[in-house]
Every structure is written in C-alpha cells, then in structure tokens.
Amino acid sequence: MEIRQETDGERKSFIARRILEGLSEWFGIPESREAYIRESRDQLFFCAYREGEPVGFLCLKETGKDTAEIVTDMLKEL
C-alpha cells in the first residue's frame, strides 16, 4: 500500500466520491455524502493506494484557529 498527499481538488473529490459511495451503510444520506465530497476539495488530503487504485483517504477539516477534525475512510475489502 502507498500513501500520497493529493493536492488537486478534482482528484480529491473523485477519490472521496469513490470511497464514500462504497460505504453506503455509513454514508447513505446523499446530502451528507455530497457535503463530505464537496468539502474534501479544500482540505489537507492523503490517499491510500493499493496497486494504483484508491482504497482509502484521510483529510483534515479545520474547525478553529488551532483545531482540526480528522476524517478517514477505507473500503471494507482491506
């Protein structure tokens, strides 16, 4: 497995959508899922790759001057 930082907003959205849509039991509310995907574009974002395919991500959502929320999701088949 390889972990890489992603900086391109479009790529971040693509990865977040792919992972979150694979976790429908956790992200079954479309509005909430779309908000996560949209917000991921502007966050510090790292992606886990297996054989070149994204299988998980971690992003930091700034919640204050000195605080951040960690969002992390991985596909089950790992």
N, C-alpha and C positions, 0 to 999 in steps of 0.2 A: 504494500500500500504506500502511496505517496501523498503527502500533504503539501498543498501550494496555496499561496495567497492569491486571490483573484482581485483585480482592480477595475476591470471593465464592468460597468453597470448592467449592460445587456447580458453578459455572461453570468453574472451573479443571479439575475432574475431567472435565466434559463435553468441554472443549477437548482435554485431554490424551488422552482415550479416542479422540476423533475422529481426531486426528493419528496417534497410535501405531498404531491399527488399520489405518490407511492405509499403514503402513510395516512390513508383516508380515515382510518379509525381514530386517529388523533386530530386530524385537520379536516374533518368532514363538513365544517361550516364554510361554504365558499367565500363569504365576505371576510372571514378571519384569515383564511389561507391567502387570499389575494392581498390583504394588508401586509402579511409577512413577506410575500414575494415583492411587493412594491417597495417596502421599507428596506429590504436587503440591498437594494441598489446603492444606497448611500452609507452603508455600514462597513466597518473593517470585516473582511470576509475571507475565510480559509476553506478550502475544499479538499476532501479526501478522495483520491482516485484509486481505483483498482483496475489494472490492465487498461488504463487510459480512460475509463468511464467514471463519472462522478457517482460516488456512493454515499456521501455524507457531507455536511458542512457545519461550520461554526461561524457565527457572526456576533459582533459586539454592538449593541444598541445603546448609545449614550443616553443616560437618563438624568444626568446632572453634571455640574462642572467637574466633579471628581468621581462620578459613578457610571457604571455601565451594566447592562443586562446581557447575560450570555445566552444566546440561542444556539442550540445544537441539535441536529437531527441526522440519523443514519438509517439507511434502508435495512429492514429486518434480516435479509438473507446473509448479512455478515455474520 
